[in-house]
Amino acid sequence: MTKNVGKIDRILRIVVGLALIAGFFMNRDGSYSWLYLIGIIPLVTGLMGNCALYSILGISTCPLEKK
């Protein structure tokens, strides 16, 4: 698996993922509170540095390697 998520993108994904998961724990009684668990996806992709959707679309936010 090649990394296709850059540094700023990774940080944003981790922050958004953690915020959504925190929202789930703060609002467990809501009728659609389970939707906050979608935050697992950006959190995992941010920690791994690889996004499957970016791979499918051919997008990469990683800086180009200098040769």
mmCIF file of the N, C-alpha and C atoms, coordinates in Angstrom:
data_MODEL
# 
_entry.id   MODEL 
# 
loop_
_atom_site.group_PDB 
_atom_site.id 
_atom_site.type_symbol 
_atom_site.label_atom_id 
_atom_site.label_alt_id 
_atom_site.label_comp_id 
_atom_site.label_asym_id 
_atom_site.label_entity_id 
_atom_site.label_seq_id 
_atom_site.pdbx_PDB_ins_code 
_atom_site.Cartn_x 
_atom_site.Cartn_y 
_atom_site.Cartn_z 
_atom_site.occupancy 
_atom_site.B_iso_or_equiv 
_atom_site.pdbx_formal_charge 
_atom_site.auth_seq_id 
_atom_site.auth_comp_id 
_atom_site.auth_asym_id 
_atom_site.auth_atom_id 
_atom_site.pdbx_PDB_model_num 
ATOM 1   N N  . MET A 1 1  ? 0.834   -1.175 0.000  1.00 0.00 ? 1  MET A N  1 
ATOM 2   C CA . MET A 1 1  ? 0.000   0.000  0.000  1.00 0.00 ? 1  MET A CA 1 
ATOM 3   C C  . MET A 1 1  ? 0.880   1.240  0.000  1.00 0.00 ? 1  MET A C  1 
ATOM 4   N N  . THR A 1 2  ? 0.699   2.079  -0.966 1.00 0.00 ? 2  THR A N  1 
ATOM 5   C CA . THR A 1 2  ? 1.453   3.314  -1.012 1.00 0.00 ? 2  THR A CA 1 
ATOM 6   C C  . THR A 1 2  ? 0.668   4.414  -0.305 1.00 0.00 ? 2  THR A C  1 
ATOM 7   N N  . LYS A 1 3  ? 1.381   5.323  0.298  1.00 0.00 ? 3  LYS A N  1 
ATOM 8   C CA . LYS A 1 3  ? 0.731   6.429  0.989  1.00 0.00 ? 3  LYS A CA 1 
ATOM 9   C C  . LYS A 1 3  ? 0.262   7.445  -0.033 1.00 0.00 ? 3  LYS A C  1 
ATOM 10  N N  . ASN A 1 4  ? -0.987  7.859  0.102  1.00 0.00 ? 4  ASN A N  1 
ATOM 11  C CA . ASN A 1 4  ? -1.528  8.863  -0.800 1.00 0.00 ? 4  ASN A CA 1 
ATOM 12  C C  . ASN A 1 4  ? -2.217  9.996  -0.049 1.00 0.00 ? 4  ASN A C  1 
ATOM 13  N N  . VAL A 1 5  ? -1.978  10.084 1.255  1.00 0.00 ? 5  VAL A N  1 
ATOM 14  C CA . VAL A 1 5  ? -2.559  11.133 2.080  1.00 0.00 ? 5  VAL A CA 1 
ATOM 15  C C  . VAL A 1 5  ? -1.414  11.944 2.670  1.00 0.00 ? 5  VAL A C  1 
ATOM 16  N N  . GLY A 1 6  ? -1.389  13.237 2.363  1.00 0.00 ? 6  GLY A N  1 
ATOM 17  C CA . GLY A 1 6  ? -0.329  14.118 2.824  1.00 0.00 ? 6  GLY A CA 1 
ATOM 18  C C  . GLY A 1 6  ? -0.444  14.471 4.298  1.00 0.00 ? 6  GLY A C  1 
ATOM 19  N N  . LYS A 1 7  ? 0.532   15.232 4.790  1.00 0.00 ? 7  LYS A N  1 
ATOM 20  C CA . LYS A 1 7  ? 0.630   15.545 6.220  1.00 0.00 ? 7  LYS A CA 1 
ATOM 21  C C  . LYS A 1 7  ? -0.563  16.356 6.714  1.00 0.00 ? 7  LYS A C  1 
ATOM 22  N N  . ILE A 1 8  ? -0.908  17.438 6.019  1.00 0.00 ? 8  ILE A N  1 
ATOM 23  C CA . ILE A 1 8  ? -2.026  18.274 6.452  1.00 0.00 ? 8  ILE A CA 1 
ATOM 24  C C  . ILE A 1 8  ? -3.333  17.507 6.341  1.00 0.00 ? 8  ILE A C  1 
ATOM 25  N N  . ASP A 1 9  ? -3.494  16.758 5.283  1.00 0.00 ? 9  ASP A N  1 
ATOM 26  C CA . ASP A 1 9  ? -4.691  15.935 5.081  1.00 0.00 ? 9  ASP A CA 1 
ATOM 27  C C  . ASP A 1 9  ? -4.830  14.907 6.204  1.00 0.00 ? 9  ASP A C  1 
ATOM 28  N N  . ARG A 1 10 ? -3.725  14.303 6.590  1.00 0.00 ? 10 ARG A N  1 
ATOM 29  C CA . ARG A 1 10 ? -3.751  13.305 7.675  1.00 0.00 ? 10 ARG A CA 1 
ATOM 30  C C  . ARG A 1 10 ? -4.175  13.939 8.986  1.00 0.00 ? 10 ARG A C  1 
ATOM 31  N N  . ILE A 1 11 ? -3.621  15.112 9.293  1.00 0.00 ? 11 ILE A N  1 
ATOM 32  C CA . ILE A 1 11 ? -3.958  15.791 10.544 1.00 0.00 ? 11 ILE A CA 1 
ATOM 33  C C  . ILE A 1 11 ? -5.441  16.147 10.579 1.00 0.00 ? 11 ILE A C  1 
ATOM 34  N N  . LEU A 1 12 ? -5.950  16.673 9.471  1.00 0.00 ? 12 LEU A N  1 
ATOM 35  C CA . LEU A 1 12 ? -7.369  17.025 9.412  1.00 0.00 ? 12 LEU A CA 1 
ATOM 36  C C  . LEU A 1 12 ? -8.263  15.801 9.557  1.00 0.00 ? 12 LEU A C  1 
ATOM 37  N N  . ARG A 1 13 ? -7.890  14.708 8.921  1.00 0.00 ? 13 ARG A N  1 
ATOM 38  C CA . ARG A 1 13 ? -8.685  13.476 9.031  1.00 0.00 ? 13 ARG A CA 1 
ATOM 39  C C  . ARG A 1 13 ? -8.709  12.963 10.473 1.00 0.00 ? 13 ARG A C  1 
ATOM 40  N N  . ILE A 1 14 ? -7.572  13.005 11.139 1.00 0.00 ? 14 ILE A N  1 
ATOM 41  C CA . ILE A 1 14 ? -7.508  12.532 12.522 1.00 0.00 ? 14 ILE A CA 1 
ATOM 42  C C  . ILE A 1 14 ? -8.351  13.417 13.434 1.00 0.00 ? 14 ILE A C  1 
ATOM 43  N N  . VAL A 1 15 ? -8.254  14.735 13.267 1.00 0.00 ? 15 VAL A N  1 
ATOM 44  C CA . VAL A 1 15 ? -9.026  15.661 14.098 1.00 0.00 ? 15 VAL A CA 1 
ATOM 45  C C  . VAL A 1 15 ? -10.520 15.484 13.867 1.00 0.00 ? 15 VAL A C  1 
ATOM 46  N N  . VAL A 1 16 ? -10.934 15.411 12.600 1.00 0.00 ? 16 VAL A N  1 
ATOM 47  C CA . VAL A 1 16 ? -12.360 15.236 12.290 1.00 0.00 ? 16 VAL A CA 1 
ATOM 48  C C  . VAL A 1 16 ? -12.855 13.885 12.803 1.00 0.00 ? 16 VAL A C  1 
ATOM 49  N N  . GLY A 1 17 ? -12.068 12.839 12.629 1.00 0.00 ? 17 GLY A N  1 
ATOM 50  C CA . GLY A 1 17 ? -12.463 11.519 13.115 1.00 0.00 ? 17 GLY A CA 1 
ATOM 51  C C  . GLY A 1 17 ? -12.635 11.490 14.621 1.00 0.00 ? 17 GLY A C  1 
ATOM 52  N N  . LEU A 1 18 ? -11.683 12.078 15.337 1.00 0.00 ? 18 LEU A N  1 
ATOM 53  C CA . LEU A 1 18 ? -11.787 12.121 16.798 1.00 0.00 ? 18 LEU A CA 1 
ATOM 54  C C  . LEU A 1 18 ? -12.961 12.972 17.252 1.00 0.00 ? 18 LEU A C  1 
ATOM 55  N N  . ALA A 1 19 ? -13.227 14.077 16.554 1.00 0.00 ? 19 ALA A N  1 
ATOM 56  C CA . ALA A 1 19 ? -14.363 14.933 16.914 1.00 0.00 ? 19 ALA A CA 1 
ATOM 57  C C  . ALA A 1 19 ? -15.685 14.200 16.714 1.00 0.00 ? 19 ALA A C  1 
ATOM 58  N N  . LEU A 1 20 ? -15.819 13.475 15.622 1.00 0.00 ? 20 LEU A N  1 
ATOM 59  C CA . LEU A 1 20 ? -17.060 12.729 15.387 1.00 0.00 ? 20 LEU A CA 1 
ATOM 60  C C  . LEU A 1 20 ? -17.254 11.616 16.413 1.00 0.00 ? 20 LEU A C  1 
ATOM 61  N N  . ILE A 1 21 ? -16.183 10.931 16.750 1.00 0.00 ? 21 ILE A N  1 
ATOM 62  C CA . ILE A 1 21 ? -16.297 9.863  17.755 1.00 0.00 ? 21 ILE A CA 1 
ATOM 63  C C  . ILE A 1 21 ? -16.621 10.452 19.122 1.00 0.00 ? 21 ILE A C  1 
ATOM 64  N N  . ALA A 1 22 ? -16.028 11.600 19.459 1.00 0.00 ? 22 ALA A N  1 
ATOM 65  C CA . ALA A 1 22 ? -16.360 12.276 20.717 1.00 0.00 ? 22 ALA A CA 1 
ATOM 66  C C  . ALA A 1 22 ? -17.821 12.702 20.714 1.00 0.00 ? 22 ALA A C  1 
ATOM 67  N N  . GLY A 1 23 ? -18.321 13.162 19.563 1.00 0.00 ? 23 GLY A N  1 
ATOM 68  C CA . GLY A 1 23 ? -19.734 13.524 19.455 1.00 0.00 ? 23 GLY A CA 1 
ATOM 69  C C  . GLY A 1 23 ? -20.645 12.346 19.727 1.00 0.00 ? 23 GLY A C  1 
ATOM 70  N N  . PHE A 1 24 ? -20.231 11.168 19.318 1.00 0.00 ? 24 PHE A N  1 
ATOM 71  C CA . PHE A 1 24 ? -21.015 9.966  19.591 1.00 0.00 ? 24 PHE A CA 1 
ATOM 72  C C  . PHE A 1 24 ? -21.127 9.724  21.092 1.00 0.00 ? 24 PHE A C  1 
ATOM 73  N N  . PHE A 1 25 ? -20.006 9.843  21.804 1.00 0.00 ? 25 PHE A N  1 
ATOM 74  C CA . PHE A 1 25 ? -20.040 9.579  23.242 1.00 0.00 ? 25 PHE A CA 1 
ATOM 75  C C  . PHE A 1 25 ? -20.757 10.679 24.018 1.00 0.00 ? 25 PHE A C  1 
ATOM 76  N N  . MET A 1 26 ? -20.796 11.884 23.475 1.00 0.00 ? 26 MET A N  1 
ATOM 77  C CA . MET A 1 26 ? -21.476 12.980 24.157 1.00 0.00 ? 26 MET A CA 1 
ATOM 78  C C  . MET A 1 26 ? -22.977 12.991 23.865 1.00 0.00 ? 26 MET A C  1 
ATOM 79  N N  . ASN A 1 27 ? -23.409 12.317 22.794 1.00 0.00 ? 27 ASN A N  1 
ATOM 80  C CA . ASN A 1 27 ? -24.808 12.343 22.389 1.00 0.00 ? 27 ASN A CA 1 
ATOM 81  C C  . ASN A 1 27 ? -25.314 10.924 22.113 1.00 0.00 ? 27 ASN A C  1 
ATOM 82  N N  . ARG A 1 28 ? -25.158 10.048 23.057 1.00 0.00 ? 28 ARG A N  1 
ATOM 83  C CA . ARG A 1 28 ? -25.563 8.660  22.852 1.00 0.00 ? 28 ARG A CA 1 
ATOM 84  C C  . ARG A 1 28 ? -27.078 8.484  22.778 1.00 0.00 ? 28 ARG A C  1 
ATOM 85  N N  . ASP A 1 29 ? -27.839 9.368  23.386 1.00 0.00 ? 29 ASP A N  1 
ATOM 86  C CA . ASP A 1 29 ? -29.289 9.197  23.451 1.00 0.00 ? 29 ASP A CA 1 
ATOM 87  C C  . ASP A 1 29 ? -30.013 9.692  22.207 1.00 0.00 ? 29 ASP A C  1 
ATOM 88  N N  . GLY A 1 30 ? -29.316 10.340 21.294 1.00 0.00 ? 30 GLY A N  1 
ATOM 89  C CA . GLY A 1 30 ? -29.947 10.831 20.070 1.00 0.00 ? 30 GLY A CA 1 
ATOM 90  C C  . GLY A 1 30 ? -30.374 9.692  19.166 1.00 0.00 ? 30 GLY A C  1 
ATOM 91  N N  . SER A 1 31 ? -31.382 9.957  18.343 1.00 0.00 ? 31 SER A N  1 
ATOM 92  C CA . SER A 1 31 ? -31.913 8.884  17.495 1.00 0.00 ? 31 SER A CA 1 
ATOM 93  C C  . SER A 1 31 ? -30.942 8.492  16.381 1.00 0.00 ? 31 SER A C  1 
ATOM 94  N N  . TYR A 1 32 ? -30.116 9.411  15.927 1.00 0.00 ? 32 TYR A N  1 
ATOM 95  C CA . TYR A 1 32 ? -29.157 9.109  14.869 1.00 0.00 ? 32 TYR A CA 1 
ATOM 96  C C  . TYR A 1 32 ? -27.713 9.248  15.362 1.00 0.00 ? 32 TYR A C  1 
ATOM 97  N N  . SER A 1 33 ? -27.496 9.040  16.625 1.00 0.00 ? 33 SER A N  1 
ATOM 98  C CA . SER A 1 33 ? -26.157 9.228  17.188 1.00 0.00 ? 33 SER A CA 1 
ATOM 99  C C  . SER A 1 33 ? -25.156 8.217  16.625 1.00 0.00 ? 33 SER A C  1 
ATOM 100 N N  . TRP A 1 34 ? -25.629 7.099  16.118 1.00 0.00 ? 34 TRP A N  1 
ATOM 101 C CA . TRP A 1 34 ? -24.725 6.096  15.552 1.00 0.00 ? 34 TRP A CA 1 
ATOM 102 C C  . TRP A 1 34 ? -24.019 6.626  14.315 1.00 0.00 ? 34 TRP A C  1 
ATOM 103 N N  . LEU A 1 35 ? -24.564 7.658  13.677 1.00 0.00 ? 35 LEU A N  1 
ATOM 104 C CA . LEU A 1 35 ? -23.918 8.226  12.496 1.00 0.00 ? 35 LEU A CA 1 
ATOM 105 C C  . LEU A 1 35 ? -22.570 8.858  12.826 1.00 0.00 ? 35 LEU A C  1 
ATOM 106 N N  . TYR A 1 36 ? -22.386 9.251  14.084 1.00 0.00 ? 36 TYR A N  1 
ATOM 107 C CA . TYR A 1 36 ? -21.093 9.799  14.494 1.00 0.00 ? 36 TYR A CA 1 
ATOM 108 C C  . TYR A 1 36 ? -19.975 8.764  14.342 1.00 0.00 ? 36 TYR A C  1 
ATOM 109 N N  . LEU A 1 37 ? -20.324 7.497  14.356 1.00 0.00 ? 37 LEU A N  1 
ATOM 110 C CA . LEU A 1 37 ? -19.311 6.447  14.224 1.00 0.00 ? 37 LEU A CA 1 
ATOM 111 C C  . LEU A 1 37 ? -18.677 6.423  12.841 1.00 0.00 ? 37 LEU A C  1 
ATOM 112 N N  . ILE A 1 38 ? -19.234 7.182  11.910 1.00 0.00 ? 38 ILE A N  1 
ATOM 113 C CA . ILE A 1 38 ? -18.597 7.331  10.599 1.00 0.00 ? 38 ILE A CA 1 
ATOM 114 C C  . ILE A 1 38 ? -17.211 7.949  10.775 1.00 0.00 ? 38 ILE A C  1 
ATOM 115 N N  . GLY A 1 39 ? -16.974 8.608  11.907 1.00 0.00 ? 39 GLY A N  1 
ATOM 116 C CA . GLY A 1 39 ? -15.679 9.198  12.211 1.00 0.00 ? 39 GLY A CA 1 
ATOM 117 C C  . GLY A 1 39 ? -14.554 8.179  12.264 1.00 0.00 ? 39 GLY A C  1 
ATOM 118 N N  . ILE A 1 40 ? -14.893 6.906  12.365 1.00 0.00 ? 40 ILE A N  1 
ATOM 119 C CA . ILE A 1 40 ? -13.868 5.861  12.363 1.00 0.00 ? 40 ILE A CA 1 
ATOM 120 C C  . ILE A 1 40 ? -13.129 5.845  11.027 1.00 0.00 ? 40 ILE A C  1 
ATOM 121 N N  . ILE A 1 41 ? -13.844 6.123  9.937  1.00 0.00 ? 41 ILE A N  1 
ATOM 122 C CA . ILE A 1 41 ? -13.232 6.070  8.604  1.00 0.00 ? 41 ILE A CA 1 
ATOM 123 C C  . ILE A 1 41 ? -12.134 7.118  8.436  1.00 0.00 ? 41 ILE A C  1 
ATOM 124 N N  . PRO A 1 42 ? -12.411 8.418  8.675  1.00 0.00 ? 42 PRO A N  1 
ATOM 125 C CA . PRO A 1 42 ? -11.309 9.365  8.526  1.00 0.00 ? 42 PRO A CA 1 
ATOM 126 C C  . PRO A 1 42 ? -10.196 9.150  9.539  1.00 0.00 ? 42 PRO A C  1 
ATOM 127 N N  . LEU A 1 43 ? -10.537 8.673  10.732 1.00 0.00 ? 43 LEU A N  1 
ATOM 128 C CA . LEU A 1 43 ? -9.508  8.414  11.730 1.00 0.00 ? 43 LEU A CA 1 
ATOM 129 C C  . LEU A 1 43 ? -8.560  7.318  11.263 1.00 0.00 ? 43 LEU A C  1 
ATOM 130 N N  . VAL A 1 44 ? -9.089  6.227  10.758 1.00 0.00 ? 44 VAL A N  1 
ATOM 131 C CA . VAL A 1 44 ? -8.258  5.115  10.304 1.00 0.00 ? 44 VAL A CA 1 
ATOM 132 C C  . VAL A 1 44 ? -7.432  5.498  9.077  1.00 0.00 ? 44 VAL A C  1 
ATOM 133 N N  . THR A 1 45 ? -8.068  6.184  8.112  1.00 0.00 ? 45 THR A N  1 
ATOM 134 C CA . THR A 1 45 ? -7.316  6.576  6.920  1.00 0.00 ? 45 THR A CA 1 
ATOM 135 C C  . THR A 1 45 ? -6.244  7.597  7.264  1.00 0.00 ? 45 THR A C  1 
ATOM 136 N N  . GLY A 1 46 ? -6.510  8.451  8.239  1.00 0.00 ? 46 GLY A N  1 
ATOM 137 C CA . GLY A 1 46 ? -5.497  9.404  8.670  1.00 0.00 ? 46 GLY A CA 1 
ATOM 138 C C  . GLY A 1 46 ? -4.327  8.730  9.363  1.00 0.00 ? 46 GLY A C  1 
ATOM 139 N N  . LEU A 1 47 ? -4.602  7.735  10.175 1.00 0.00 ? 47 LEU A N  1 
ATOM 140 C CA . LEU A 1 47 ? -3.535  7.030  10.881 1.00 0.00 ? 47 LEU A CA 1 
ATOM 141 C C  . LEU A 1 47 ? -2.726  6.141  9.939  1.00 0.00 ? 47 LEU A C  1 
ATOM 142 N N  . MET A 1 48 ? -3.396  5.541  8.944  1.00 0.00 ? 48 MET A N  1 
ATOM 143 C CA . MET A 1 48 ? -2.695  4.660  8.010  1.00 0.00 ? 48 MET A CA 1 
ATOM 144 C C  . MET A 1 48 ? -1.966  5.432  6.911  1.00 0.00 ? 48 MET A C  1 
ATOM 145 N N  . GLY A 1 49 ? -2.488  6.602  6.547  1.00 0.00 ? 49 GLY A N  1 
ATOM 146 C CA . GLY A 1 49 ? -1.876  7.374  5.476  1.00 0.00 ? 49 GLY A CA 1 
ATOM 147 C C  . GLY A 1 49 ? -2.280  6.906  4.089  1.00 0.00 ? 49 GLY A C  1 
ATOM 148 N N  . ASN A 1 50 ? -3.304  6.084  4.011  1.00 0.00 ? 50 ASN A N  1 
ATOM 149 C CA . ASN A 1 50 ? -3.764  5.563  2.722  1.00 0.00 ? 50 ASN A CA 1 
ATOM 150 C C  . ASN A 1 50 ? -5.280  5.637  2.681  1.00 0.00 ? 50 ASN A C  1 
ATOM 151 N N  . CYS A 1 51 ? -5.806  6.213  1.602  1.00 0.00 ? 51 CYS A N  1 
ATOM 152 C CA . CYS A 1 51 ? -7.246  6.328  1.421  1.00 0.00 ? 51 CYS A CA 1 
ATOM 153 C C  . CYS A 1 51 ? -7.640  5.540  0.173  1.00 0.00 ? 51 CYS A C  1 
ATOM 154 N N  . ALA A 1 52 ? -8.556  4.598  0.333  1.00 0.00 ? 52 ALA A N  1 
ATOM 155 C CA . ALA A 1 52 ? -8.980  3.764  -0.792 1.00 0.00 ? 52 ALA A CA 1 
ATOM 156 C C  . ALA A 1 52 ? -9.679  4.594  -1.861 1.00 0.00 ? 52 ALA A C  1 
ATOM 157 N N  . LEU A 1 53 ? -10.478 5.566  -1.462 1.00 0.00 ? 53 LEU A N  1 
ATOM 158 C CA . LEU A 1 53 ? -11.170 6.406  -2.432 1.00 0.00 ? 53 LEU A CA 1 
ATOM 159 C C  . LEU A 1 53 ? -10.179 7.222  -3.255 1.00 0.00 ? 53 LEU A C  1 
ATOM 160 N N  . TYR A 1 54 ? -9.121  7.735  -2.608 1.00 0.00 ? 54 TYR A N  1 
ATOM 161 C CA . TYR A 1 54 ? -8.069  8.448  -3.342 1.00 0.00 ? 54 TYR A CA 1 
ATOM 162 C C  . TYR A 1 54 ? -7.411  7.511  -4.347 1.00 0.00 ? 54 TYR A C  1 
ATOM 163 N N  . SER A 1 55 ? -7.194  6.272  -3.977 1.00 0.00 ? 55 SER A N  1 
ATOM 164 C CA . SER A 1 55 ? -6.571  5.307  -4.887 1.00 0.00 ? 55 SER A CA 1 
ATOM 165 C C  . SER A 1 55 ? -7.454  5.064  -6.109 1.00 0.00 ? 55 SER A C  1 
ATOM 166 N N  . ILE A 1 56 ? -8.752  4.926  -5.891 1.00 0.00 ? 56 ILE A N  1 
ATOM 167 C CA . ILE A 1 56 ? -9.680  4.683  -6.993 1.00 0.00 ? 56 ILE A CA 1 
ATOM 168 C C  . ILE A 1 56 ? -9.721  5.877  -7.942 1.00 0.00 ? 56 ILE A C  1 
ATOM 169 N N  . LEU A 1 57 ? -9.726  7.088  -7.367 1.00 0.00 ? 57 LEU A N  1 
ATOM 170 C CA . LEU A 1 57 ? -9.814  8.301  -8.177 1.00 0.00 ? 57 LEU A CA 1 
ATOM 171 C C  . LEU A 1 57 ? -8.464  8.786  -8.699 1.00 0.00 ? 57 LEU A C  1 
ATOM 172 N N  . GLY A 1 58 ? -7.380  8.177  -8.245 1.00 0.00 ? 58 GLY A N  1 
ATOM 173 C CA . GLY A 1 58 ? -6.047  8.566  -8.701 1.00 0.00 ? 58 GLY A CA 1 
ATOM 174 C C  . GLY A 1 58 ? -5.563  9.861  -8.094 1.00 0.00 ? 58 GLY A C  1 
ATOM 175 N N  . ILE A 1 59 ? -6.013  10.181 -6.891 1.00 0.00 ? 59 ILE A N  1 
ATOM 176 C CA . ILE A 1 59 ? -5.635  11.415 -6.210 1.00 0.00 ? 59 ILE A CA 1 
ATOM 177 C C  . ILE A 1 59 ? -4.552  11.104 -5.183 1.00 0.00 ? 59 ILE A C  1 
ATOM 178 N N  . SER A 1 60 ? -3.634  12.043 -4.999 1.00 0.00 ? 60 SER A N  1 
ATOM 179 C CA . SER A 1 60 ? -2.621  11.923 -3.956 1.00 0.00 ? 60 SER A CA 1 
ATOM 180 C C  . SER A 1 60 ? -2.298  13.286 -3.424 1.00 0.00 ? 60 SER A C  1 
ATOM 181 N N  . THR A 1 61 ? -2.343  13.439 -2.105 1.00 0.00 ? 61 THR A N  1 
ATOM 182 C CA . THR A 1 61 ? -2.001  14.714 -1.488 1.00 0.00 ? 61 THR A CA 1 
ATOM 183 C C  . THR A 1 61 ? -0.581  14.681 -0.905 1.00 0.00 ? 61 THR A C  1 
ATOM 184 N N  . CYS A 1 62 ? 0.118   13.586 -1.115 1.00 0.00 ? 62 CYS A N  1 
ATOM 185 C CA . CYS A 1 62 ? 1.504   13.482 -0.679 1.00 0.00 ? 62 CYS A CA 1 
ATOM 186 C C  . CYS A 1 62 ? 2.384   14.323 -1.598 1.00 0.00 ? 62 CYS A C  1 
ATOM 187 N N  . PRO A 1 63 ? 3.416   14.943 -1.032 1.00 0.00 ? 63 PRO A N  1 
ATOM 188 C CA . PRO A 1 63 ? 4.321   15.699 -1.888 1.00 0.00 ? 63 PRO A CA 1 
ATOM 189 C C  . PRO A 1 63 ? 5.111   14.745 -2.804 1.00 0.00 ? 63 PRO A C  1 
ATOM 190 N N  . LEU A 1 64 ? 5.479   15.239 -3.963 1.00 0.00 ? 64 LEU A N  1 
ATOM 191 C CA . LEU A 1 64 ? 6.242   14.445 -4.916 1.00 0.00 ? 64 LEU A CA 1 
ATOM 192 C C  . LEU A 1 64 ? 7.646   14.215 -4.397 1.00 0.00 ? 64 LEU A C  1 
ATOM 193 N N  . GLU A 1 65 ? 8.161   13.030 -4.636 1.00 0.00 ? 65 GLU A N  1 
ATOM 194 C CA . GLU A 1 65 ? 9.521   12.716 -4.230 1.00 0.00 ? 65 GLU A CA 1 
ATOM 195 C C  . GLU A 1 65 ? 10.493  13.348 -5.212 1.00 0.00 ? 65 GLU A C  1 
ATOM 196 N N  . LYS A 1 66 ? 11.554  13.945 -4.666 1.00 0.00 ? 66 LYS A N  1 
ATOM 197 C CA . LYS A 1 66 ? 12.572  14.545 -5.512 1.00 0.00 ? 66 LYS A CA 1 
ATOM 198 C C  . LYS A 1 66 ? 13.606  13.496 -5.856 1.00 0.00 ? 66 LYS A C  1 
ATOM 199 N N  . LYS A 1 67 ? 13.945  13.413 -7.144 1.00 0.00 ? 67 LYS A N  1 
ATOM 200 C CA . LYS A 1 67 ? 14.932  12.416 -7.592 1.00 0.00 ? 67 LYS A CA 1 
ATOM 201 C C  . LYS A 1 67 ? 16.164  13.094 -8.114 1.00 0.00 ? 67 LYS A C  1 
# 
